[in-house]
Amino acid sequence: MSISIIECDLSEIVLIKSLWEGLRDYHTSLSEKAATNKTFQQRAKELKEKVKDGGKIQILVAIDIADQTYVGYSVSTISKQNVGELDSLFILEPYRSQGIGELFMNRSMAWFEENNIERMIMFVSYFNESAMKFYKKFDFEPVSYILTKTKQSNK
């Protein structure tokens, strides 16, 4: 299979909608505790807010050239405080373990370097052990936990 990586701007973020929803569903499949009821529109709005007033965004999309299918994406941002964040990365199941994630990471890390970013962060679901293993290959290490408690509804 032949994959092409394209870069999109924020006005084209809708291209990753179904893939982002796939990531949301994947997190839910790992654990209901990792589930979110956030919509793609809400997430897109958050990203737009994050990069306004001096922030930057990089949106990469992987396309299977044979059938022009979007098979993965990566979103990275640089805050006004000059902190790089890998906000989101997802690849459809049949395309995993074929080097696409490494392509995304290499492009993102190069982009951070071009922008003189010295501190990079990401948030990974506690239940996503395969992602933790993947990011460790790029020298990312866990440094803190965010503990949450959800109010139980009365039944």
Contacts in CASP RR format, 6 or more apart in sequence:
PFRMAT RR
TARGET T0000
AUTHOR 0000-0000-0000
METHOD contacts of the structure
MODEL  1
MSISIIECDLSEIVLIKSLWEGLRDYHTSLSEKAATNKTFQQRAKELKEK
VKDGGKIQILVAIDIADQTYVGYSVSTISKQNVGELDSLFILEPYRSQGI
GELFMNRSMAWFEENNIERMIMFVSYFNESAMKFYKKFDFEPVSYILTKT
KQSNK
1 64 0 8 1.000
1 65 0 8 1.000
1 66 0 8 1.000
1 95 0 8 1.000
1 98 0 8 1.000
2 64 0 8 1.000
2 65 0 8 1.000
2 66 0 8 1.000
3 62 0 8 1.000
3 63 0 8 1.000
3 64 0 8 1.000
3 65 0 8 1.000
3 71 0 8 1.000
3 95 0 8 1.000
3 98 0 8 1.000
3 100 0 8 1.000
3 103 0 8 1.000
4 62 0 8 1.000
4 63 0 8 1.000
4 65 0 8 1.000
5 60 0 8 1.000
5 61 0 8 1.000
5 62 0 8 1.000
5 63 0 8 1.000
5 103 0 8 1.000
5 104 0 8 1.000
5 107 0 8 1.000
6 60 0 8 1.000
6 61 0 8 1.000
6 63 0 8 1.000
7 58 0 8 1.000
7 59 0 8 1.000
7 60 0 8 1.000
7 61 0 8 1.000
8 15 0 8 1.000
8 16 0 8 1.000
8 59 0 8 1.000
8 60 0 8 1.000
8 61 0 8 1.000
9 57 0 8 1.000
9 59 0 8 1.000
10 47 0 8 1.000
10 48 0 8 1.000
10 51 0 8 1.000
10 57 0 8 1.000
10 59 0 8 1.000
12 59 0 8 1.000
13 44 0 8 1.000
13 47 0 8 1.000
13 59 0 8 1.000
14 44 0 8 1.000
15 59 0 8 1.000
15 61 0 8 1.000
15 70 0 8 1.000
15 73 0 8 1.000
16 59 0 8 1.000
16 61 0 8 1.000
16 70 0 8 1.000
16 72 0 8 1.000
16 73 0 8 1.000
16 75 0 8 1.000
17 40 0 8 1.000
18 70 0 8 1.000
19 61 0 8 1.000
19 70 0 8 1.000
19 71 0 8 1.000
19 72 0 8 1.000
19 73 0 8 1.000
19 90 0 8 1.000
19 92 0 8 1.000
20 40 0 8 1.000
20 43 0 8 1.000
20 73 0 8 1.000
20 88 0 8 1.000
20 90 0 8 1.000
21 40 0 8 1.000
22 90 0 8 1.000
23 88 0 8 1.000
23 90 0 8 1.000
24 35 0 8 1.000
24 36 0 8 1.000
24 38 0 8 1.000
26 90 0 8 1.000
27 34 0 8 1.000
27 35 0 8 1.000
27 36 0 8 1.000
27 125 0 8 1.000
27 127 0 8 1.000
27 128 0 8 1.000
28 34 0 8 1.000
28 35 0 8 1.000
28 36 0 8 1.000
30 125 0 8 1.000
30 127 0 8 1.000
30 128 0 8 1.000
31 125 0 8 1.000
31 127 0 8 1.000
33 126 0 8 1.000
33 127 0 8 1.000
33 148 0 8 1.000
33 150 0 8 1.000
34 125 0 8 1.000
34 126 0 8 1.000
34 127 0 8 1.000
34 128 0 8 1.000
47 57 0 8 1.000
47 75 0 8 1.000
47 77 0 8 1.000
47 87 0 8 1.000
50 57 0 8 1.000
50 77 0 8 1.000
50 79 0 8 1.000
51 57 0 8 1.000
51 77 0 8 1.000
51 78 0 8 1.000
53 80 0 8 1.000
54 80 0 8 1.000
55 77 0 8 1.000
55 78 0 8 1.000
55 79 0 8 1.000
55 80 0 8 1.000
56 77 0 8 1.000
56 78 0 8 1.000
56 115 0 8 1.000
57 75 0 8 1.000
57 76 0 8 1.000
57 77 0 8 1.000
57 78 0 8 1.000
58 74 0 8 1.000
58 75 0 8 1.000
58 76 0 8 1.000
58 77 0 8 1.000
58 107 0 8 1.000
58 108 0 8 1.000
58 111 0 8 1.000
59 73 0 8 1.000
59 74 0 8 1.000
59 75 0 8 1.000
60 73 0 8 1.000
60 74 0 8 1.000
60 75 0 8 1.000
60 104 0 8 1.000
60 107 0 8 1.000
60 108 0 8 1.000
61 70 0 8 1.000
61 72 0 8 1.000
61 73 0 8 1.000
62 70 0 8 1.000
62 71 0 8 1.000
62 72 0 8 1.000
62 73 0 8 1.000
62 91 0 8 1.000
62 95 0 8 1.000
62 100 0 8 1.000
62 103 0 8 1.000
62 104 0 8 1.000
63 69 0 8 1.000
63 70 0 8 1.000
63 71 0 8 1.000
64 71 0 8 1.000
64 95 0 8 1.000
71 91 0 8 1.000
71 92 0 8 1.000
71 94 0 8 1.000
71 95 0 8 1.000
71 100 0 8 1.000
72 90 0 8 1.000
72 91 0 8 1.000
72 92 0 8 1.000
72 95 0 8 1.000
72 100 0 8 1.000
73 88 0 8 1.000
73 89 0 8 1.000
73 90 0 8 1.000
73 104 0 8 1.000
74 86 0 8 1.000
74 88 0 8 1.000
74 89 0 8 1.000
74 101 0 8 1.000
74 104 0 8 1.000
74 105 0 8 1.000
74 107 0 8 1.000
74 108 0 8 1.000
75 86 0 8 1.000
75 87 0 8 1.000
75 88 0 8 1.000
75 89 0 8 1.000
76 84 0 8 1.000
76 85 0 8 1.000
76 86 0 8 1.000
76 87 0 8 1.000
76 108 0 8 1.000
76 111 0 8 1.000
76 112 0 8 1.000
77 84 0 8 1.000
77 85 0 8 1.000
77 87 0 8 1.000
78 84 0 8 1.000
78 85 0 8 1.000
78 112 0 8 1.000
78 115 0 8 1.000
78 117 0 8 1.000
79 85 0 8 1.000
82 115 0 8 1.000
82 116 0 8 1.000
82 117 0 8 1.000
82 118 0 8 1.000
82 119 0 8 1.000
83 117 0 8 1.000
83 119 0 8 1.000
83 120 0 8 1.000
83 121 0 8 1.000
84 112 0 8 1.000
84 117 0 8 1.000
84 119 0 8 1.000
84 120 0 8 1.000
84 121 0 8 1.000
85 120 0 8 1.000
85 121 0 8 1.000
85 122 0 8 1.000
86 105 0 8 1.000
86 108 0 8 1.000
86 120 0 8 1.000
86 121 0 8 1.000
86 122 0 8 1.000
87 122 0 8 1.000
89 101 0 8 1.000
89 104 0 8 1.000
89 105 0 8 1.000
91 100 0 8 1.000
91 101 0 8 1.000
101 134 0 8 1.000
105 138 0 8 1.000
109 120 0 8 1.000
109 138 0 8 1.000
112 120 0 8 1.000
120 140 0 8 1.000
122 135 0 8 1.000
122 140 0 8 1.000
123 146 0 8 1.000
124 131 0 8 1.000
124 132 0 8 1.000
124 135 0 8 1.000
124 142 0 8 1.000
125 131 0 8 1.000
126 145 0 8 1.000
132 142 0 8 1.000
END
